[in-house]
C-alpha cells in the first residue's frame, strides 16, 4: 500500500527475520513508557505469535512505525487485554502502536488505525485499546478521542495507570 508520503504499509508475523524483529524491538523500546517495555526480541516474537494483526510502515527501507493487535480469546496474558476479553464477545484490541519520533504528527498512526478500523467495521466489532494516564499520555488520549474513541474504564497498577478506550 502506498500513499502521498511514499511510505509502505505491510503486514508482518512472528516468522519475520531477526533483523526485522530487531528494528521493531528497538522502535518499541524507544517508545516506552507509551508502549509497554519488552524484555527481549524473544518476548516480542512470542507477542506477535499470539497476535492476530500486525502492520509496519517503512520509508526508504527503514521501519518508522508498527502496530500489534489481538482478537478475542487469545492466550495473551495482558491485564489490559483481559479487561476487553471479559467485556466483549468479539473485538479487535490494539495492544501497541509506535511511531519513530521524527515521523510523529504526520498521519502515520492514523494510517495504521484506518487499516485496523476498516477490519473492525467489516466484522462489526469494537476497536479497543488503552492509554497511559500515569504517566499521563495527553497526546495519545487526544488522538484517540479525535478518532472517536470513548473511555470505557480505567485501571491503576502499582507502577502506572491506564484508561480503556473503545470505538
GISULPE-V612683 format. One record per residue. N is the residue number from 0. NEAR is the number of other ideal C-beta (glycine too) atoms within 8 Angstrom. Layout:
# GISULPE-V612683
n-><N;N>
near-><NEAR;NEAR>
This chain:
# GISULPE-V612683
n-><0;1;2;3;4;5;6;7;8;9;10;11;12;13;14;15;16;17;18;19;20;21;22;23;24;25;26;27;28;29;30;31;32;33;34;35;36;37;38;39;40;41;42;43;44;45;46;47;48;49;50;51;52;53;54;55;56;57;58;59;60;61;62;63;64;65;66;67;68;69;70;71;72;73;74;75;76;77;78;79;80;81;82;83;84;85;86;87;88;89;90;91;92;93;94;95;96;97;98;99;100;101;102;103;104;105;106;107;108;109;110;111;112;113;114;115;116;117;118;119;120;121;122;123;124;125;126;127;128;129;130;131;132;133;134;135;136;137;138;139;140;141;142;143;144;145;146;147;148;149;150;151;152;153;154;155;156;157;158;159;160;161;162;163;164;165;166>
near-><5;5;8;3;7;6;11;8;11;8;6;11;7;7;3;9;5;6;6;10;12;9;10;14;12;8;14;14;9;9;9;9;8;8;9;7;6;11;4;7;10;6;9;13;10;9;12;13;7;9;13;7;12;12;13;12;14;11;10;4;3;7;12;12;15;16;14;13;13;13;11;10;4;11;4;10;6;8;8;11;13;9;12;14;11;5;7;10;4;8;15;16;11;13;13;10;12;12;11;11;6;4;10;9;2;6;6;13;11;8;11;15;12;8;10;15;11;8;10;13;7;6;8;5;9;9;13;13;12;10;11;13;10;7;6;7;10;6;6;10;12;8;9;11;9;6;10;6;11;8;8;7;8;9;11;5;8;3;3;9;10;12;11;15;13;12;11>
